[in-house]
Amino acid sequence: MGIGGVAWNAYWFLFRFVHELELTNDELAWKAPLASGSVRLADLVQVRPMLLGLGVQVIEYRNGRPLLVWASGQLKPFLERLKQGAPEVGVRLGWSVRSAAGASERLNSLDRAKQRRLLKLLVVVFVSSLGALFYGVADAADRSDVIRRRSVPVEGEILLFTNDLRGGREAVVRYRVGDRELMSETVARGFDARVGDRIPLRYDPERPTRVFEEDEEEPPGGELSLWTPLAFMTSGLSGVLAFRLWRRLRRATKRG
């Protein structure tokens, strides 16, 4: 679970989040830390804020995965140029992009010493939120291990099936704990199972209604806390801002 969570976060940071965009007459080129590519302007569909994604814009295009871009001071004028080059593309800016544009103007008014202090602050925020992210992943893994170790095997009977939000199928099961007959929360099952089948399960003796399958990777109660996605977004945003500010200061030092 812990390794899977780290790998999942690494995938998004290294392959999905774009840190550099370049616009030509007929293409939009993009770069992520470990991936790059280009999209024809004719294939672009829309640019929109990411749902529940603080500070992220989504660039959608035909026949490909959307590009995820952190908000920055340069993104708003870039998207305005994109709109001029591809007028048919719908461009909707989130509040984070508009705020970043204003912040960029204020940043330009700061002297170099204040920009360096801001860079140090961003690095502290990045390291702290990254630490909180890894702690959240490790804590969820530990809770999963504790629940799995103390769980007790039991046999359950499938009562009915429901569809989950991801389009998969889940089963509601009935089982006995001592002299009590319980019904579980939904338990994921494959498409070969049928109503009436008896299946091996495990339940948490501290919360008998918490039941899961033998091979279920993440038992109920071992999920990531709500703070972990927030730490993920904060570390990503502060890391991107720190990197861009470091590049700005580096260019200014070379020119100076």
C-alpha positions, 0 to 999 in steps of 0.5 A, a space after each residue: 500500500 505504501 509503495 503503491 501510494 508513493 508510485 502513484 504520486 510519482 507517476 502524477 508528478 513525473 509524467 502527468 503534470 506539465 511544467 513547460 508549454 510552447 506554442 507554435 503556429 499549429 502545435 502545442 508542445 509540452 514537457 513533464 519531468 519524464 514525459 513530453 509530446 505535442 498536440 495539434 491545435 486542431 485537436 484541442 477541445 477545451 481548457 478548464 479548471 480541474 474539478 477539486 484540483 487547487 491550482 490546476 488547469 486541464 487541457 483536453 484534446 482528442 485521442 489523448 490524456 488531458 494535460 495537467 498544468 499548475 497555475 502560474 503567472 505566465 499561464 494566463 497570457 499563454 492561454 490568451 495567446 492560445 485562444 488567439 491561435 485556436 479561437 474554436 477552443 473553449 478557454 475557461 480560467 480558474 481563480 487560481 490562474 487569475 490569482 497567479 497572474 496578479 501574484 506574478 505582477 507583485 513578484 516582479 515588483 519585489 527586489 531580488 533579496 525579497 524574492 530569495 526570502 520568498 524562495 526559501 519560504 516556498 522550499 520550506 512549504 514544499 518540504 513540509 507538505 512533501 513530508 506530510 504526504 509521505 506520512 499520510 501514505 505510510 499512516 494509511 499503510 500502517 492502518 491497513 496492516 493493523 486491520 488485516 492482522 487482527 481481522 478474522 475469517 468468515 464466510 459471507 453470502 452475496 445478497 445483491 449487486 450494485 454499481 459503483 461510481 467507477 462503473 464496476 460491480 459491488 456486492 452486499 453480503 450477509 455473514 454471521 459474527 457469533 450469534 449476530 447476523 450482519 450485512 456488510 458495506 459493499 464489497 467489490 466482486 468480479 463479474 463471475 460471482 452470482 447472488 447466493 454465492 458464498 465467499 471467504 471474507 475477513 472482518 475487523 473484530 473491533 468493528 464487525 461491520 467492517 468487512 473485506 475480501 481475502 485478497 482486497 488490497 486496501 481494507 476499509 479503515 485503511 484509506 488515505 486521510 483527507 489531508 493527504 490529497 491536500 498535502 499532495 496539491 500543496 507540495 506540487 504547487 509550492 514545488 512548481 512555484 519554487 522551481 519557477 522562482 529559482 529559474 527567474 532568479 538564476 536568469 536575473 543573476 546571469 544577466 546581472 
